Amino acid sequence: MRAVKSLLVMAGSLKRAEPNLEEDSILIKAMKSSNIPKFLKADIPLFTSLIYDLFPTIKIPEAVVSKLEEMLPGELIKMKMQPYAPFQEKVIQLFDTFNVRFGVMLVGVSGSGKTTCYKTLAHASNTMKAQGEANFFKVEYRVLNPKSISMGELYGEVDVFTQEWMDGLASSLIREVNTNQIDDPTWDPSGRYWVVFDGPVDALWIENMNTVLDDNMTLCLANS
């Protein structure tokens, strides 16, 4: 159901952006935009062939070059990196996914560009916001490694000696962001703040994020 909701949200935004486009074409574009970022490279041709088998008569119009696509090469050069089309595509896919999801997981081997991908999008979003472009936000991010500390240090625990609750690193960051207590005079309250869990995923720490990543959007801690 979450996947269907994301598809409908993306289709709705495409319909508002291109009201004269046929609904079948809009749904196909939404399906490709919401699903292709989640597939392995070998799965994409299979998915594409399934789409064309199901909708053999529908012609999908070429994607319009967005403002983000136009300015990404210059942004990469400013970050002292080489513009590379497949990497730029991944940055755009991350942007599209953030438009329909508030929690995103970047998966890949070490050195594949996961960190550079979200940092590039953050820099690009800040530049677009400074230029007054719509649908872009000022972005700040905090990075932590969930596997470098214990579960108590990550989410909080009761001190065995004082019997007082001690907030964890992740819960402190999330509370700080949600109450706009960010100690930065240049921070825009309407901006986006990313809390990045940069480390291997396992059932121990990701289990507590279930209620954050579903429609509840609430972190449930042991102290209620």
C-alpha positions in Angstrom: 0.0 0.0 0.0 2.9 2.4 0.7 4.2 1.8 -2.9 0.7 2.5 -4.3 0.4 5.7 -2.3 3.9 6.9 -3.5 2.8 6.1 -7.1 -0.4 8.1 -6.8 1.3 11.0 -5.2 3.9 11.2 -8.0 1.1 10.7 -10.6 -0.8 13.6 -9.0 2.2 15.9 -9.2 2.8 15.0 -12.8 -0.8 15.6 -13.7 -0.7 19.1 -12.1 2.5 19.9 -13.9 1.2 18.6 -17.3 -2.6 18.7 -17.2 -3.0 18.0 -20.9 -1.1 14.7 -20.9 -3.1 11.5 -21.1 -3.6 9.7 -17.8 -2.1 6.5 -19.1 1.1 8.3 -20.0 1.1 10.0 -16.6 0.8 6.7 -14.8 3.5 5.1 -16.9 5.9 8.0 -16.1 5.0 7.8 -12.4 5.6 4.0 -12.4 9.0 4.4 -14.0 10.0 7.4 -11.8 8.9 5.7 -8.5 10.2 2.2 -9.3 13.4 2.4 -11.4 15.5 4.0 -8.6 14.8 0.8 -6.5 15.9 -1.7 -9.1 19.2 -3.2 -9.9 20.6 -2.5 -13.3 19.7 -5.9 -14.6 16.1 -5.5 -13.6 15.4 -2.3 -15.5 15.1 -3.8 -19.0 12.7 -6.5 -17.6 10.6 -3.8 -15.9 10.6 -1.6 -19.1 9.5 -4.6 -21.3 6.6 -5.3 -18.9 5.4 -1.7 -19.1 5.4 -1.8 -22.9 3.7 -5.2 -22.9 0.9 -3.9 -20.7 0.6 -0.6 -22.5 1.6 -1.4 -26.1 -0.3 1.5 -27.7 0.8 4.3 -25.3 3.6 6.5 -26.4 5.5 7.9 -23.5 6.6 11.5 -24.2 10.3 12.4 -23.7 11.0 13.8 -20.3 11.4 17.5 -20.1 14.8 18.7 -18.9 14.3 20.1 -15.5 16.1 23.0 -13.9 17.9 20.6 -11.6 19.3 18.7 -14.6 20.5 21.9 -16.2 22.4 23.2 -13.2 23.8 19.8 -11.9 27.0 19.9 -14.1 27.9 23.3 -12.8 27.3 22.3 -9.2 29.5 19.2 -9.6 32.3 21.4 -11.1 32.0 23.7 -8.1 32.4 20.7 -5.8 35.6 19.8 -7.8 34.0 16.7 -9.4 33.6 15.7 -13.0 30.1 15.8 -14.5 29.1 12.2 -15.2 25.7 11.5 -16.7 24.8 8.3 -14.8 25.7 9.9 -11.5 23.6 13.0 -12.3 20.7 10.6 -13.1 21.1 9.1 -9.6 21.0 12.6 -8.0 17.8 13.4 -9.9 16.3 10.0 -8.9 17.0 10.8 -5.3 15.3 14.2 -5.6 12.2 12.6 -7.2 12.1 10.0 -4.4 12.3 12.6 -1.7 9.2 14.3 -3.3 7.1 11.2 -2.4 9.0 9.7 0.5 10.3 11.3 3.7 12.6 8.4 4.5 15.0 7.1 1.8 17.7 4.4 1.9 20.8 4.6 -0.3 22.2 1.2 -1.0 25.5 0.2 -2.6 29.1 -1.0 -2.0 31.7 1.2 -0.4 32.9 3.9 -2.8 29.9 3.7 -5.1 28.9 7.4 -4.4 26.1 7.2 -1.9 27.4 10.0 0.3 28.4 12.1 -2.6 24.9 11.6 -4.1 23.0 13.1 -1.2 25.6 15.8 -0.6 25.4 16.9 -4.2 21.6 17.1 -4.0 21.8 19.1 -0.8 24.3 21.6 -2.5 22.1 21.8 -5.6 18.9 22.4 -3.6 20.6 25.2 -1.6 21.7 26.8 -4.8 18.2 26.5 -6.4 16.6 27.9 -3.2 19.0 30.9 -3.2 18.0 31.5 -6.9 14.3 31.6 -5.8 13.3 28.4 -7.6 10.0 26.8 -6.5 9.9 23.3 -5.0 13.4 23.6 -3.6 14.5 24.0 0.0 17.5 24.9 2.0 19.0 21.6 3.2 21.2 20.9 6.2 22.2 17.4 7.3 23.7 15.7 10.4 25.5 12.4 10.0 25.9 9.6 12.5 27.0 6.0 12.4 24.3 3.9 14.2 26.7 0.9 14.5 29.5 2.9 16.3 27.5 3.3 19.5 25.2 1.1 21.6 21.4 1.1 21.3 21.1 3.1 24.5 23.4 5.7 23.2 21.5 5.8 19.9 17.9 6.1 21.1 18.2 6.8 24.8 18.1 4.7 28.0 17.5 5.0 31.8 20.7 5.5 33.8 21.0 2.6 36.1 22.6 4.7 38.9 20.4 7.9 38.8 17.3 6.3 37.3 17.0 9.3 35.1 16.2 9.1 31.4 19.1 10.0 29.1 18.4 11.0 25.5 20.3 9.2 22.8 22.1 10.8 19.9 19.4 10.0 17.2 16.5 11.0 19.5 18.3 14.3 20.4 18.8 15.2 16.8 15.2 14.3 15.8 13.8 16.3 18.7 16.1 19.3 17.9 14.9 19.3 14.3 11.2 19.0 15.0 11.2 21.7 17.6 13.2 24.1 15.5 15.9 24.5 18.2 18.7 24.5 15.7 21.5 26.7 16.9 22.1 28.4 13.6 21.1 32.1 12.9 21.1 31.5 9.2 18.7 28.5 9.3 15.5 28.8 7.4 12.6 27.2 9.5 10.9 26.2 6.2 14.0 24.2 5.1 14.7 20.5 5.2 16.9 18.9 7.8 18.3 15.4 7.0 19.4 13.1 9.8 21.7 10.6 8.0 22.3 7.2 9.5 25.5 6.4 7.7 26.3 2.8 8.4 25.2 -0.9 7.8 21.6 -1.6 8.3 20.5 -4.4 10.7 17.4 -5.4 12.5 18.6 -4.1 15.9 18.5 -0.3 15.2 16.3 -0.1 12.1 13.4 -1.8 14.0 12.9 1.4 16.1 12.6 3.4 12.9 9.5 1.6 11.7 7.1 4.1 13.2 9.2 7.0 11.9 9.1 5.7 8.3 5.4 4.9 8.1 2.5 7.4 8.2 2.8 7.8 12.0 6.1 9.8 11.5 6.8 9.3 15.2 9.8 8.0 17.1 8.6 5.8 19.9 11.1 5.6 22.8 11.3 3.3 25.8 10.2 6.2 28.1 7.0 6.7 26.0 
